[in-house]
């Protein structure tokens, strides 16, 4: 019986897991972008209620620019 250093069944499983991780990261990035667009378009209350961690991050990000007179959203 020849020596096998890699389980041949594990390779496709590992590849599939990597693909799923890439897909999940892509979906998270898409969600982050969509929530930011909603926030910037004035849906701040919806973002606050449904994505509170995003809301806090976006509020800090865009409130700091408000100090310079560049408000990028309707709040």
N, C-alpha and C positions, 0 to 999 in steps of 0.2 A: 504494500500500500504506500503510495507516494506521500511525502510530507507536504502539507498545505499550511502556509503561514496565515492565510486569510480565509475566513469562512465565506464561501461563494454566495451563500444566502444573505449574509450580513451586508455585503456590498450594495445590492439594490436597496435594502432597507435603509442603509445610511444615506444613500443618494436621495431617496424619497424623503427622509427626515430633513435633509439639508434644503431640498426644494420647498418643503412645507414651512421651514423657518424663514426662507426668503420671501415666500408668499405672505406669511403673517406680518413680517416687517414692512412689506409693501402696502398691505392693507392698513397698518397702523399709520404709515406716512400719509396715505390718502385720506384717512379719517382726520388726522391732524390738520391737513390742508383744508378740508371741507369745513371743519369747525372754525378755523381761522377766517375763512371767507365769510361764513355766517356771522361771526362776531364783527368783522369789518363792515358788513352790509347792514348792521343795526340789530341783529338778532341776539343782543347781549343777554337778555333775560333767558332766552332759550338755552344759550350756551351755559349760563350760570346754573340753571336747573338741571340740565342733562349731562354736562361735562364740567363739574366744578373745578377739577384740577387744571383743565385747559383754560377755564375762565380766569383763574388766579394768575396763571402764567401770561395770558394775553393782556390782562389788565395791567400787570406790572410792565410788560413790554411796551405797550402803547401809551400808558400814562406817563412814562418817562419821556416820551417824545412830545407829550402835551406841554411839558415845561418850556419847550422851545416854540410853542405856538403851532405845532403840526399835529393836530388831532386827526387820527386816521380812522375814527369810528364815531358812531352816534351813541352816546351813553346817556 
